[in-house]
Amino acid sequence: MSTRGINFLDKWMAEHLPNAMTDDPVAISVLADQAMKAADKEGIRMSEIAEEVPSVFEVIAEAMDHREGGRLSTG
C-alpha cells in the first residue's frame, strides 16, 4: 500500500471507528464505502489503498474485532 494510502486509511479509521462499535457486516460495509468515498475526495485512488489491502471491509472488520477497552487498537 502506498504510504499516502495507508496513512489515510489509518487516520480515517482512528477518527471514525471509535464511534462505530459493531460486528454487523452491513454496517461495516457502509463504513468501508464511507472510507473509500473520503479517500476519493482527498484525491487518493483505490489502487493506492488496494496495493496491499485487497479488502477495506476486512481491514475494518478486523479492527472492530481487535478493540481494547472500547478503543481502536492501532498496534
Order of alpha helices (4+ residues) and beta strands (2+ residues): alpha-alpha-alpha-alpha
